[in-house]
Amino acid sequence: MLADLGAEVIKVESLEGDQVRARPPKRDGFSAYFGNLNAGKQSIACNLKSPEIIALIKDLIATCDILVENFRPGVMARFGLDFAALREANPRLIYCSISGYGQTGPKALSPAYAPVIHAASGFDMVNLRYQDGADRPATSGVFIADVLGGTHAFGAIQAALYQREKTGAGQHIDLSMLEAMVGMLVFETQEAQFPGDARRPLYTPLKTNDGFIMVAPTSPRNFEQLTDAVGHPEWRDDPRFLTNADRNANWATLLALTETWTRERSAEEAEAILSRHGVPCGRYREIDELLDDPQLASRGAFAEISDGAGSFKVPNPPFRMSGSRVEARNHVARLGEEGADILTKLGVDESAVAALRARGDLL
C-alpha cells in the first residue's frame, strides 16, 4: 500500500528469497500471488548472518523513513536491527513491528500465522455460532488477520509520519494481529460483557433458481421498499413486522418469506428488481466475475502489471485521492534485482559489491 502511493520500498530478502515467490498460482516459475503482494518494491537479497551485510543494512536504514518487519519478537534484536539499536543513527525512523500477539505479554513469543490468530481471537467461534447446523469452525482460506494487520500498520505509519512532521522524532509501532482481529468484533465484544438480549439478526443467503442473493432490508424504509419489490405491501400491516423491533424479532421469518419470492427468479433478475426498488442486495458472485465487473472497471479498481511470465491484474487500493496517484506500480522485482544498485547508492564501490557476491553474502 505504501508503494501504491509512490513510496520507494526496498524488500530485504534472504538469499533463498521470500517463500511466497514459490507459491501458486505460478506461470513459467513466476508467482502471481507474490506479484500481487510485492508490486512496486525493489529487492535486495543478502546474508543477514554476515556482519558486513548487517553493517550495510544499518547504513541503508539510516537513509530510510520507515522500517517494517514481521519477525517474532527478539529476532531483529539478534540481527542487531532492533529499534533501540537503530534510533540513534536515525532518530526520525518510524519502525513498525507486526507480529501475531504483539511485542509484549505472555504469548508474545508464540509462533502465529493468520489462521492461528483467527482461532485465538474468537473470530472463528463467533462465525460458528452464526452458522446454524455447523458442528465445527469453518476452514480457513482467506487470511484476514494478515491483511487487517497490514492495513492497520499502513494507518499507524501515516499517523507516525504526521507526528514526526510536528516533533521531528520517529517512534516504534508495535502492532498485534490478535488485537486487530479482536477490534473487528465490535458487537461481539460488547455482547460478551452484557449477554441476555435476543439473538442479533443474521444476514442469510437466500436461494434463487440459479444461485444465491444477499438481501438486507435493515431500515424501515428498506422494509417498505422490499414489500413493494416482492409484491406484498400487506406485510407492512403484519403484526410481526410493524416496528423495527418486531422485524428484528421475526427476522428469520421475513427472510424466509422473501426467499419464497427469490426462489422463483434468477439471482440476476432478483437483484435487478430489488435494486430498482432501492432494496440493499447483491447476488453472490465468483471471484473471476469481478475481474470484468463494470463497477470495478469504472473505478479503475485493478491495475495491470507484468513480471517475467507476462501481465496480470492486481487490485489497487480501495480509495482515490484528488491530488495523488494511487495505484499498483508496474514492477515485480526478481530476487535481488536491485541489490547492487541499492548498495552503490550507499557509496559501496563495484569491487566491494563483487567481493560480497563472491563470498556468497549478496545475490
Residue, then its C-alpha position, 0 to 999 in steps of 0.5 A: m500500500l505504501a508503494d501504491l502511493g509512490a513510496e520507494v520500498i526496498k524488500v530485504e530478502s534472504l538469499e533463498g528469497d521470500q517463500v511466497r515467490a514459490r507459491p501458486p498460482k505460478r506461470d513459467g516459475f513466476s508467482a502471481y500471488f507474490g506479484n500481487l503482494n510485492a508490486g512496486k518494491q525493489s529487492i535486495a537479497c543478502n546474508l543477514k548472518s554476515p556482519e558486513i551485510i548487517a553493517l550495510i543494512k544499518d547504513l541503508i536504514a539510516t537513509c530510510d523513513i520507515l522500517v517494517e518487519n514481521f519477525r517474532p519478537g527478539v529476532m531483529a534484536r539478534f540481527g542487531l536491527d532492533f529499534a533501540a539499536l537503530r534510533e540513534a543513527n536515525p532518530r526520525l525512523i518510524y519502525c513498525s513491528i507486526s507480529g501475531y500477539g504483539q511485542t509484549g505479554p505472555k504469548a508474545l513469543s508464540p509462533a502465529y500465522a493468520p489462521v492461528i490468530h483467527a482461532a485465538s481471537g474468537f473470530d472463528m467461534v463467533n462465525l460458528r455460532y452464526q452458522d446454524g447446523a455447523d458442528r465445527p469452525a469453518t476452514s480457513g482460506v482467506f487470511i484476514a488477520d494478515v491483511l487487517g494487520g497490514t492495513h492497520a500498520f499502513g494507518a499507524i505509519q501515516a499517523a507516525l509520519y504526521q507526528r514526526e512532521k510536528t516533533g521531528a522524532g520517529q517512534h516504534i509501532d508495535l502492532s498485534m494481529l490478535e488485537a486487530m482481529v479482536g477490534m473487528l468484533v465490535f458487537e461481539t465484544q460488547e455482547a460478551q460483557f452484557p449477554g441476555d438480549a435476543r439473538r442479533p439478526l443474521y444476514t442469510p443467503l437466500k436461494t434463487n433458481d440459479g444461485f444465491i442473493m444477499v438481501a438486507p432490508t435493515s431500515p424501515r424504509n428498506f422494509e417498505q421498499l422490499t414489500d413493494a419489490v416482492g409484491h406484498p405491501e400487506w406485510r407492512d400491516d403484519p403484526r410481526f413486522l410493524t416496528n423495527a423491533d418486531r422485524n428484528a424479532n421475526w427476522a428469520t421469518l421475513l427472510a424466509l418469506t422473501e426467499t419464497w419470492t427469490r426462489e422463483r427468479s434468477a439471482e440476476e433478475a432478483e437483484a435487478i428488481l430489488s435494486r430498482h426498488g432501492v432494496p440493499c442486495g447483491r447476488y453472490r458472485e465468483i471471484d473471476e466475475l469481478l475481474d470484468d465487473p463494470q463497477l470495478a472497471s469504472r473505478g479503475a479498481f485493478a491495475e495491470i502489471s507484468d513480471g517475467a511470465g507476462s501481465f496480470k491484474v492486481p487490485n489497487p487500493p480501495f480509495r482515490m485521492s484528488g491530488s495523488r496517484v494511487e495505484a499498483r506500480n508496474h514492477v515485480a522485482r526478481l530476487g535481488e534485482e536491485g541489490a547492487d544498485i541499492l548498495t552503490k547508492l550507499g557509496v559501496d564501490e563495484s569491487a566491494v559489491a563483487a567481493l560480497r557476491a563472491r563470498g556468497d553474502l549478496l545475490 
